[in-house]
Amino acid sequence: MARYVFLIYGDEAQMANATPEQWQQMMDAHNAWGHSVHEAGATIVAGEALQPTPTATAVRGGLSGSAVVTDGPFAESKEALGGFYLVDAPDLDLALKLAKTLPADGVEVRPVAAT
């Protein structure tokens, strides 16, 4: 098995205006996707939704020893990182197949580096 992170991107304004019913539909879709991951022979190790980008705090320059802390994300964008899944899958082909069915506007799949 290999480990992959699925970074979920979407339009924050759309999510901010979601009704409770729309939020529940999205959660139901994610739960169904989680079942399909298991059925495909992969495992969700972890996953979380993130608070909106205005709650972010960016830290830059830590490697140089002179870190600067600022409110907000690194960059302004219409699409923002809204959550993630950490998935164990047999190979990248299955990880990409699963990402294509994830109920999200955009998904970035990245292998986790061996450390």
Backbone hydrogen bonds, N-H to C=O, Kabsch-Sander energy under -0.5 kcal/mol:
donor,donor_aa,acceptor,acceptor_aa,energy
2,A,89,A,-3.1
4,Y,87,V,-3.0
5,V,110,R,-2.9
6,F,85,Y,-3.2
7,L,5,V,-0.7
7,L,108,E,-3.2
8,I,6,F,-0.6
8,I,83,G,-2.7
9,Y,7,L,-0.5
9,Y,106,G,-3.2
10,G,80,A,-1.8
12,E,10,G,-0.8
12,E,78,K,-0.8
15,M,11,D,-1.7
16,A,12,E,-2.7
17,N,13,A,-1.2
18,A,15,M,-1.4
23,W,19,T,-2.6
24,Q,20,P,-2.3
25,Q,21,E,-2.2
26,M,22,Q,-2.2
27,M,23,W,-2.4
28,D,24,Q,-2.7
29,A,25,Q,-2.2
30,H,26,M,-2.3
31,N,27,M,-2.5
32,A,28,D,-2.4
33,W,29,A,-2.2
34,G,30,H,-2.4
35,H,31,N,-1.7
36,S,32,A,-1.9
37,V,33,W,-2.1
38,H,34,G,-1.7
39,E,35,H,-2.3
40,A,36,S,-1.5
41,G,38,H,-1.6
42,A,37,V,-2.2
43,T,88,D,-2.5
45,V,43,T,-0.7
45,V,86,L,-3.3
46,A,86,L,-1.3
48,E,84,F,-1.8
50,L,82,G,-3.4
55,T,52,P,-2.1
56,A,53,T,-2.2
58,A,70,T,-2.6
60,R,68,V,-2.4
64,S,61,G,-0.6
65,G,61,G,-0.6
65,G,62,G,-0.8
66,S,61,G,-1.2
68,V,60,R,-3.0
70,T,58,A,-2.6
72,G,56,A,-3.2
80,A,10,G,-2.7
82,G,8,I,-3.2
82,G,80,A,-0.5
83,G,8,I,-1.1
84,F,48,E,-2.1
85,Y,6,F,-1.6
86,L,46,A,-3.2
87,V,4,Y,-3.2
87,V,85,Y,-0.6
88,D,43,T,-3.0
89,A,2,A,-2.7
89,A,87,V,-0.6
95,A,91,D,-2.0
96,L,92,L,-2.9
97,K,93,D,-2.1
98,L,94,L,-2.7
99,A,95,A,-2.3
100,K,96,L,-1.9
101,T,97,K,-0.6
101,T,98,L,-1.1
102,L,98,L,-0.6
102,L,99,A,-0.9
104,A,102,L,-2.3
106,G,9,Y,-1.6
108,E,7,L,-2.5
109,V,107,V,-0.5
110,R,5,V,-2.3
110,R,108,E,-0.5
112,V,3,R,-2.7
